[in-house]
Amino acid sequence: MSTTTDVIVIGAGFAGLTAARELTQQGRTVRILEARDRIAGRTWVENRMGRNLELGGTWVHWVQPHVWAEMTRYGIGVIAGPEFEKAYWWADGQRHEGPAERVLEIIDEPNKRLLEQTRELIPLPYQPLTNPAVKGVDHESVAARIDALQLDEEARQLLRTFWSLNFNGKIEDAAFTQALRWCSAASGDWMLMFEACATYKVQGGTVALAEAILADTTADLHLNTAVRRVEQNNDGVTVTTADGATHSAKAVIVTLPLNALGTVEFSPALSEGKQAAASRGQAGLGAKVWIKVKGKWDRFVAFGAEDWPINFVQSEYFDEDTTTLVAFGPDGNAVDVEDRDATQAVLEKLVPGIEVLEITGHSWVGDEYAKSTWPMHYTGYLSESLEEMQRPEGNVFLAGSDYANGWGGFIDGAIESGLTTARSVAAKVEQNKAQAAI
Ligand SMILES: Cc1cc2nc3c(=O)[nH]c(=O)nc-3n(C[C@H](O)[C@H](O)[C@H](O)COP(=O)(O)OP(=O)(O)OC[C@H]3O[C@@H](n4cnc5c(N)ncnc54)[C@H](O)[C@@H]3O)c2cc1C
């Protein structure tokens, strides 16, 4: 089978859906080729353990302008998460507990010191390379920057866990500039940044927003259609799918996550810069799991040691005789989302008396269409790769949260990138048309 359209969008996550909507609303024909049997990519609402759970991206905030504008457009509100009363944390080889504010107090000054150059180095979050001085710190890791603060052991360990949570990965090679970028997007206020990351959920789930965008496009959506090859030719592009079918278009928008980009063959090959960035990948290689425990627990947060398979837990849903927790760990391969006993062993070190009943989640790092969780970049990515990833090659454009300027790593970044890429594609298609007419 071979069919033609104006633009092919590979991937029906937030970047792909947004780009498709923008282009169809300008009157262009768009075909979306999506490998999975569902839309929304690294966001995924599933009924598990008796409730609709967000297995991927979840939280949004009004300081994230693109996602907020979409929610306003479709009349979708937010649901506030629980206000925490209590905290547990692991430091100096032992468990500590106290009021929730205590944990924030311990890392407040250290975080302010860590991020004090935010507004100087990244004054404009959506133009992260405006100040060339940012390149001078792009090879420094968050871990090294934290250690250089010479904090007492409790603050050092807690701050390292906090940033390992933010990166959903190990922080030894995690870019310090990525921390600055997050903080810059929150106007230099780390507490606002933290609130933006994990407080307000989308009413009806992230899928409600994805479906609203899909309903607003006339794009032709093909699910269960994995792309294997993208070839540029004189007429535009030809895309070949796993079943051998070909689809032709004037241009293609590829929204594959950075870590999955190498699964598609490009002819001609993508630039060396893009290939190098894709083969290094990004640091968000951790786990997100949902855990049902016995009894109605307090509203608590818990920070484990940085290298525990689960190093952050918060209580999220409270029923009569069970509580559902959401938890994260830095290494997706270290967490078996079906292993109740392993989860019990970690949790009881942190929260005395806790009894795990069930655990569930999705292995995003083991998922061939993601190979990662949320995009958090390694040292050097900002200065060496970001602009290159955003640079189209002929009629091939990349879009996605991994390539966003502002809240890269978030749903907001995916929408930002979908919008900007759709604009560039429309301009290129017009330019090609004008040249053909000469
Ligand atoms: C566990 C987890 C927690 C997160 N938490 C948050 C959060 O709280 N708040 C927040 O804002 N963000 C969060 N994120 C990040 C957010 O979900 C992502 O940044 C965003 O959804 C990415 O959108 P995207 O369109 O750029 O990429 P994706 O959603 O990954 O979309 C890419 C699409 O391409 C498809 N695809 C891949 N390969 C092929 C192929 N060969 N052929 C065809 N299709 C293909 C994929 O199936 C996918 O649908 C989280 C992510 C994860 C995984």
The ligand as an SDF file (V2000), in Angstrom:
LIG
                    3D

 53 58  0  0  0  0  0  0  0  0999 V2000
    6.7240    7.8250   34.4570 C   0  0  0  0  0  0  0  0  0  0  0  0
    6.6120    9.1890   33.8690 C   0  0  0  0  0  0  0  0  0  0  0  0
    6.2170   10.2430   34.6660 C   0  0  0  0  0  0  0  0  0  0  0  0
    6.1170   11.5370   34.1360 C   0  0  0  0  0  0  0  0  0  0  0  0
    5.6310   12.5590   34.9130 N   0  0  0  0  0  0  0  0  0  0  0  0
    5.3240   13.7510   34.3420 C   0  0  0  0  0  0  0  0  0  0  0  0
    4.5650   14.7220   35.0480 C   0  0  0  0  0  0  0  0  0  0  0  0
    4.1320   14.4930   36.1710 O   0  0  0  0  0  0  0  0  0  0  0  0
    4.2900   15.9090   34.4110 N   0  0  0  0  0  0  0  0  0  0  0  0
    4.6930   16.1490   33.1260 C   0  0  0  0  0  0  0  0  0  0  0  0
    4.4030   17.2240   32.5970 O   0  0  0  0  0  0  0  0  0  0  0  0
    5.3950   15.2210   32.4290 N   0  0  0  0  0  0  0  0  0  0  0  0
    5.6950   14.0300   33.0020 C   0  0  0  0  0  0  0  0  0  0  0  0
    6.3140   13.0570   32.2770 N   0  0  0  0  0  0  0  0  0  0  0  0
    6.8390   13.4070   30.9540 C   0  0  0  0  0  0  0  0  0  0  0  0
    5.7630   13.5070   29.8850 C   0  0  0  0  0  0  0  0  0  0  0  0
    4.8700   12.4310   29.9970 O   0  0  0  0  0  0  0  0  0  0  0  0
    6.4730   13.4850   28.5340 C   0  0  0  0  0  0  0  0  0  0  0  0
    7.4830   14.4810   28.5090 O   0  0  0  0  0  0  0  0  0  0  0  0
    5.5190   13.7570   27.3660 C   0  0  0  0  0  0  0  0  0  0  0  0
    4.3240   13.0350   27.5180 O   0  0  0  0  0  0  0  0  0  0  0  0
    6.2460   13.3910   26.0940 C   0  0  0  0  0  0  0  0  0  0  0  0
    5.4270   13.6230   24.9730 O   0  0  0  0  0  0  0  0  0  0  0  0
    6.0340   13.4570   23.5100 P   0  0  0  0  0  0  0  0  0  0  0  0
    4.9250   13.6110   22.5750 O   0  0  0  0  0  0  0  0  0  0  0  0
    7.2380   14.3320   23.3760 O   0  0  0  0  0  0  0  0  0  0  0  0
    6.6250   11.9670   23.5010 O   0  0  0  0  0  0  0  0  0  0  0  0
    5.8330   10.5740   23.6860 P   0  0  0  0  0  0  0  0  0  0  0  0
    4.6940   10.7570   24.6070 O   0  0  0  0  0  0  0  0  0  0  0  0
    6.8440    9.5710   24.0420 O   0  0  0  0  0  0  0  0  0  0  0  0
    5.2340   10.3050   22.2430 O   0  0  0  0  0  0  0  0  0  0  0  0
    5.9800    9.6680   21.2320 C   0  0  0  0  0  0  0  0  0  0  0  0
    5.0440    8.7030   20.5220 C   0  0  0  0  0  0  0  0  0  0  0  0
    5.7730    8.0720   19.4690 O   0  0  0  0  0  0  0  0  0  0  0  0
    5.3670    6.7200   19.4200 C   0  0  0  0  0  0  0  0  0  0  0  0
    6.4020    5.9490   18.7500 N   0  0  0  0  0  0  0  0  0  0  0  0
    7.6320    5.6130   19.2090 C   0  0  0  0  0  0  0  0  0  0  0  0
    8.2890    4.8990   18.2920 N   0  0  0  0  0  0  0  0  0  0  0  0
    7.4740    4.7930   17.2120 C   0  0  0  0  0  0  0  0  0  0  0  0
    7.6070    4.1860   15.9440 C   0  0  0  0  0  0  0  0  0  0  0  0
    8.7150    3.5440   15.5620 N   0  0  0  0  0  0  0  0  0  0  0  0
    6.5680    4.2810   15.0810 N   0  0  0  0  0  0  0  0  0  0  0  0
    5.4350    4.9400   15.4210 C   0  0  0  0  0  0  0  0  0  0  0  0
    5.2610    5.5280   16.6210 N   0  0  0  0  0  0  0  0  0  0  0  0
    6.2760    5.4590   17.5000 C   0  0  0  0  0  0  0  0  0  0  0  0
    5.1940    6.3310   20.8650 C   0  0  0  0  0  0  0  0  0  0  0  0
    4.3880    5.1710   21.0060 O   0  0  0  0  0  0  0  0  0  0  0  0
    4.5370    7.5840   21.4300 C   0  0  0  0  0  0  0  0  0  0  0  0
    3.1400    7.5210   21.3830 O   0  0  0  0  0  0  0  0  0  0  0  0
    6.4360   11.7580   32.7790 C   0  0  0  0  0  0  0  0  0  0  0  0
    6.8160   10.6860   31.9670 C   0  0  0  0  0  0  0  0  0  0  0  0
    6.8950    9.4160   32.5000 C   0  0  0  0  0  0  0  0  0  0  0  0
    7.2770    8.2750   31.5980 C   0  0  0  0  0  0  0  0  0  0  0  0
  1  2  1  0
  2  3  1  0
  2 52  2  0
  3  4  2  0
  4  5  1  0
  4 50  1  0
  5  6  2  0
  6  7  1  0
  6 13  1  0
  7  8  2  0
  7  9  1  0
  9 10  1  0
 10 11  2  0
 10 12  1  0
 12 13  2  0
 13 14  1  0
 14 15  1  0
 14 50  1  0
 15 16  1  0
 16 17  1  0
 16 18  1  0
 18 19  1  0
 18 20  1  0
 20 21  1  0
 20 22  1  0
 22 23  1  0
 23 24  1  0
 24 25  2  0
 24 26  1  0
 24 27  1  0
 27 28  1  0
 28 29  2  0
 28 30  1  0
 28 31  1  0
 31 32  1  0
 32 33  1  0
 33 34  1  0
 33 48  1  0
 34 35  1  0
 35 36  1  0
 35 46  1  0
 36 37  1  0
 36 45  1  0
 37 38  2  0
 38 39  1  0
 39 40  1  0
 39 45  2  0
 40 41  1  0
 40 42  2  0
 42 43  1  0
 43 44  2  0
 44 45  1  0
 46 47  1  0
 46 48  1  0
 48 49  1  0
 50 51  2  0
 51 52  1  0
 52 53  1  0
M  END
$$$$
